[in-house]
Amino acid sequence: MPRSPLRPLLARGRCLVAPGVFDLISTHVLNQHPVDATYVTGFGLVASSLGLPDAGLATYTEMIERIERIAEFSRAPVIADADTGYGGLLNVRRTVRGYEKAGVAAIQLEDQEFPKKCGHTPGRRVIPMADMVRKIEVAVDSRSSADFLVIARTDARTSLGLDEALRRAEAYAKAGADILFVESPESEAEMARIGQSFDQPLMVNMVEGGKTPVLPRARLAELGFQIAIYPAAGFLATAATLDAMYRHVAATGSSLGAPVPVFDFTQMTEILGFPDVHAFERRWA
């Protein structure tokens, strides 16, 4: 059972916004804001924890430990990237059970070949549609609660075209997927066609500098999307801020006059929960 279910929010009939987090600091910062859901980005998690590209290099064990911690602290329902399920059908079963036990609200599985690649990079190849159908069937059968949602992602658009991507999404819906995710459409017209093709909830990926146009929430809702994820926004902003700050300190020998906004230390301790520690110490120490 998810700590915070996503299904009731989908019933409200608007496009939910799910910014991406990539570690526990980003999770705590996101908790300060009234968002609909938290998206755990595979790209950001692999980069922040392993220092590696999102190219199928992370294992289930490496991912679940971090995802469980994020789900523990997130105030919003968690949507978590699970790549290809980390292997065959038995691996998919283990992954689904592990993510559900961790308190995740929705798991995202994709139809890429292993090792997978980031959805907005070139050279992605997909497995046969029938193989992914079986993965979705296993995922749905492996969950213990219908409130744990299965998101089926297809990466077929880039290599095989939109028609094939839509055909696959339809098959994944029939296999039991709760939410469909046609990755990296390349125009607003393609996004509109996706939205017109399905009655099921649809997820769209808003990547700054990616293949898909980044549109306002209201327009995404008009096009037929119920969830908009922003997986890269947080770590792109963080990397740019760190770069500017470190460049400034290296050049001047000081953080004084930094060209970027900076939390003061007290503000950061409050976000991380130090007031609770201090209250405990006043009572018990």
C-alpha positions as CSV (number, residue, x, y, z in Angstrom):
1,M,0.0,0.0,0.0
2,P,1.5,3.4,-1.0
3,R,2.2,5.8,1.9
4,S,0.3,8.4,-0.2
5,P,-1.8,7.1,-3.0
6,L,-1.9,8.8,-6.4
7,R,-5.2,7.4,-7.7
8,P,-7.5,9.8,-5.8
9,L,-5.6,12.7,-7.3
10,L,-6.1,11.4,-10.8
11,A,-9.8,11.4,-10.2
12,R,-9.8,15.2,-9.8
13,G,-9.6,15.6,-13.6
14,R,-6.7,18.0,-13.9
15,C,-3.0,17.7,-14.9
16,L,-0.9,16.8,-11.9
17,V,2.6,18.2,-11.6
18,A,5.4,16.0,-10.4
19,P,8.8,17.7,-10.1
20,G,11.8,15.3,-10.0
21,V,14.0,14.7,-7.0
22,F,17.4,13.0,-7.0
23,D,18.4,12.8,-3.4
24,L,17.1,13.5,0.1
25,I,18.0,17.2,0.1
26,S,16.0,17.8,-3.0
27,T,13.2,15.8,-1.5
28,H,13.2,18.0,1.7
29,V,13.3,21.1,-0.4
30,L,10.4,19.9,-2.6
31,N,8.4,19.2,0.6
32,Q,8.3,22.9,1.2
33,H,6.0,23.4,-1.8
34,P,2.5,22.2,-2.6
35,V,3.1,19.9,-5.5
36,D,0.8,17.0,-6.5
37,A,3.5,14.3,-6.6
38,T,7.2,13.6,-6.3
39,Y,9.0,12.0,-9.3
40,V,12.1,10.0,-8.5
41,T,14.2,10.4,-11.6
42,G,16.5,7.5,-12.6
43,F,18.8,9.9,-14.5
44,G,19.2,12.1,-11.4
45,L,19.4,9.3,-8.9
46,V,22.1,7.4,-10.8
47,A,24.1,10.6,-11.4
48,S,23.9,11.8,-7.7
49,S,24.5,8.4,-6.1
50,L,26.8,6.7,-8.5
51,G,28.2,9.5,-10.6
52,L,27.3,7.6,-13.8
53,P,25.1,8.3,-16.8
54,D,21.6,6.9,-17.1
55,A,22.6,4.0,-19.3
56,G,21.3,0.9,-17.5
57,L,24.3,0.8,-15.1
58,A,22.3,0.9,-11.8
59,T,21.0,-2.3,-10.2
60,Y,17.7,-2.9,-8.5
61,T,19.6,-3.1,-5.1
62,E,21.3,0.3,-5.7
63,M,18.0,2.0,-6.7
64,I,15.6,0.5,-4.1
65,E,17.7,1.7,-1.1
66,R,17.5,5.3,-2.2
67,I,13.9,5.1,-3.4
68,E,12.8,3.8,-0.1
69,R,14.4,6.7,1.7
70,I,12.8,9.2,-0.6
71,A,9.4,7.6,-0.2
72,E,9.8,7.7,3.6
73,F,10.4,11.5,3.6
74,S,8.3,12.7,0.7
75,R,5.0,14.4,1.7
76,A,3.5,13.8,-1.8
77,P,2.8,10.5,-3.5
78,V,6.0,9.1,-5.1
79,I,6.2,8.1,-8.8
80,A,9.4,6.1,-9.2
81,D,11.4,5.2,-12.3
82,A,12.2,1.4,-12.5
83,D,13.8,1.4,-16.0
84,T,13.2,-2.0,-17.6
85,G,12.4,-3.8,-14.3
86,Y,16.1,-4.6,-13.9
87,G,16.0,-7.9,-15.8
88,G,13.5,-10.6,-16.9
89,L,10.0,-11.4,-15.7
90,L,11.1,-12.7,-12.3
91,N,13.1,-9.5,-11.8
92,V,10.0,-7.4,-12.7
93,R,8.1,-9.2,-10.0
94,R,10.8,-8.5,-7.4
95,T,11.0,-4.9,-8.5
96,V,7.3,-4.3,-8.2
97,R,7.0,-5.9,-4.8
98,G,10.1,-4.0,-3.6
99,Y,8.8,-0.6,-4.8
100,E,5.4,-1.2,-3.4
101,K,6.8,-2.3,0.0
102,A,9.0,0.9,-0.1
103,G,5.8,3.0,-0.1
104,V,5.9,4.2,-3.7
105,A,2.6,5.2,-5.3
106,A,3.4,4.4,-8.9
107,I,6.1,2.4,-10.7
108,Q,7.3,3.3,-14.2
109,L,8.4,0.4,-16.5
110,E,9.7,0.9,-20.0
111,D,10.0,-1.2,-23.1
112,Q,13.6,-0.5,-24.0
113,E,16.3,-3.2,-24.5
114,F,18.7,-3.7,-21.7
115,P,20.9,-1.8,-21.0
116,K,18.4,1.1,-21.4
117,K,19.2,4.7,-22.2
118,C,17.8,8.1,-21.1
119,G,14.6,8.8,-22.9
120,H,15.8,11.9,-24.6
121,T,19.1,10.6,-25.9
122,P,19.8,8.8,-29.2
123,G,20.2,5.1,-30.0
124,R,17.3,3.7,-27.9
125,R,16.0,0.4,-29.0
126,V,12.9,-1.4,-27.8
127,I,12.1,-5.0,-27.1
128,P,9.3,-6.9,-29.0
129,M,5.9,-5.6,-28.0
130,A,4.8,-9.0,-26.8
131,D,7.7,-9.2,-24.3
132,M,6.7,-5.9,-22.8
133,V,3.0,-7.0,-22.6
134,R,4.2,-9.9,-20.5
135,K,6.2,-7.5,-18.2
136,I,3.1,-5.4,-17.6
137,E,1.0,-8.5,-16.9
138,V,3.5,-9.7,-14.4
139,A,3.8,-6.3,-12.8
140,V,0.0,-6.0,-12.4
141,D,-0.2,-9.5,-11.0
142,S,2.7,-9.0,-8.6
143,R,1.3,-6.0,-6.7
144,S,-0.7,-6.5,-3.5
145,S,-2.9,-3.3,-3.8
146,A,-4.7,-1.8,-6.8
147,D,-3.7,1.6,-5.3
148,F,-0.1,0.8,-6.4
149,L,-0.2,2.0,-10.0
150,V,1.7,0.6,-13.0
151,I,2.9,3.1,-15.6
152,A,3.8,1.6,-19.0
153,R,6.3,3.6,-21.0
154,T,7.1,3.1,-24.6
155,D,10.3,4.5,-26.2
156,A,9.2,3.4,-29.7
157,R,8.5,6.9,-31.0
158,T,12.2,7.8,-31.6
159,S,13.2,4.6,-33.5
160,L,10.0,3.2,-34.9
161,G,7.7,6.2,-35.2
162,L,4.6,7.5,-33.5
163,D,2.2,5.0,-35.0
164,E,4.1,2.1,-33.5
165,A,4.4,3.9,-30.2
166,L,0.6,4.3,-30.1
167,R,0.0,0.7,-31.0
168,R,2.3,-0.4,-28.2
169,A,0.6,1.9,-25.7
170,E,-2.7,0.4,-26.6
171,A,-1.4,-3.1,-26.1
172,Y,0.1,-2.1,-22.7
173,A,-3.3,-0.7,-21.6
174,K,-5.0,-3.9,-22.5
175,A,-2.3,-5.8,-20.5
176,G,-3.4,-3.8,-17.4
177,A,-1.3,-0.7,-17.2
178,D,-3.0,2.0,-15.1
179,I,-1.1,5.0,-16.8
180,L,0.4,5.2,-20.3
181,F,3.6,7.1,-21.1
182,V,4.5,7.6,-24.7
183,E,8.0,9.0,-24.3
184,S,9.5,11.9,-26.3
185,P,6.9,13.0,-28.8
186,E,8.6,15.7,-30.9
187,S,5.9,18.3,-31.5
188,E,2.7,19.7,-30.0
189,A,0.8,18.0,-32.8
190,E,2.2,14.6,-31.8
191,M,1.3,15.3,-28.2
192,A,-2.3,16.1,-29.3
193,R,-2.6,12.9,-31.2
194,I,-1.4,10.9,-28.1
195,G,-4.0,12.7,-26.0
196,Q,-6.8,11.9,-28.5
197,S,-5.9,8.3,-28.7
198,F,-6.6,7.1,-25.2
199,D,-9.1,7.4,-22.4
200,Q,-6.7,6.1,-19.8
201,P,-4.5,8.5,-17.7
202,L,-1.5,9.7,-19.7
203,M,1.9,10.9,-18.4
204,V,4.2,13.4,-20.3
205,N,7.8,14.1,-19.7
206,M,8.9,17.8,-19.6
207,V,12.6,17.9,-20.1
208,E,14.3,21.2,-20.6
209,G,16.3,20.9,-23.8
210,G,14.8,17.6,-24.6
211,K,12.8,16.4,-27.7
212,T,9.3,17.2,-26.4
213,P,8.1,20.8,-26.2
214,V,7.8,22.1,-22.6
215,L,4.3,23.5,-22.3
216,P,2.2,25.2,-19.6
217,R,0.2,22.9,-17.3
218,A,-3.1,24.2,-18.7
219,R,-2.1,23.4,-22.3
220,L,-1.0,19.9,-21.2
221,A,-4.4,19.4,-19.7
222,E,-6.1,20.6,-22.9
223,L,-4.0,18.1,-24.9
224,G,-5.2,15.2,-22.7
225,F,-2.4,14.6,-20.2
226,Q,-3.1,13.9,-16.5
227,I,0.5,13.8,-15.2
228,A,3.4,16.1,-16.1
229,I,6.8,15.0,-14.8
230,Y,9.7,17.4,-14.6
231,P,12.5,15.0,-13.8
232,A,15.5,17.2,-14.9
233,A,14.4,20.6,-13.6
234,G,15.8,20.1,-10.1
235,F,19.2,18.7,-11.0
236,L,19.7,21.0,-13.9
237,A,19.1,24.0,-11.7
238,T,21.2,22.5,-8.9
239,A,24.2,21.8,-11.3
240,A,24.0,25.3,-12.7
241,T,23.9,26.9,-9.3
242,L,26.8,24.8,-8.0
243,D,28.8,25.6,-11.1
244,A,28.3,29.4,-10.6
245,M,29.0,29.2,-6.9
246,Y,32.2,27.1,-7.2
247,R,33.5,29.2,-10.0
248,H,32.9,32.3,-7.9
249,V,34.7,30.8,-4.8
250,A,37.6,29.5,-6.9
251,A,38.0,33.0,-8.6
252,T,37.6,35.2,-5.5
253,G,38.6,32.9,-2.6
254,S,35.3,33.7,-0.9
255,S,31.5,33.0,-1.0
256,L,30.9,36.8,-0.4
257,G,29.1,38.4,-3.4
258,A,28.0,35.0,-4.8
259,P,26.0,35.4,-8.1
260,V,23.3,32.9,-7.0
261,P,20.7,32.7,-4.3
262,V,21.9,31.0,-1.1
263,F,20.0,29.6,1.8
264,D,21.5,30.7,5.1
265,F,22.6,27.9,7.4
266,T,19.6,28.3,9.8
267,Q,17.1,28.0,6.9
268,M,18.8,24.7,5.8
269,T,18.7,23.2,9.3
270,E,15.0,24.0,9.5
271,I,14.3,22.3,6.2
272,L,16.2,19.2,7.4
273,G,14.4,18.9,10.7
274,F,16.8,20.2,13.3
275,P,14.1,22.0,15.3
276,D,12.7,18.6,16.2
277,V,16.1,17.5,17.3
278,H,16.5,20.6,19.5
279,A,13.0,20.1,21.0
280,F,13.9,16.5,21.8
281,E,17.1,17.6,23.5
282,R,15.3,20.2,25.5
283,R,12.9,17.6,26.8
284,W,15.3,14.6,27.4
285,A,18.9,15.7,27.3
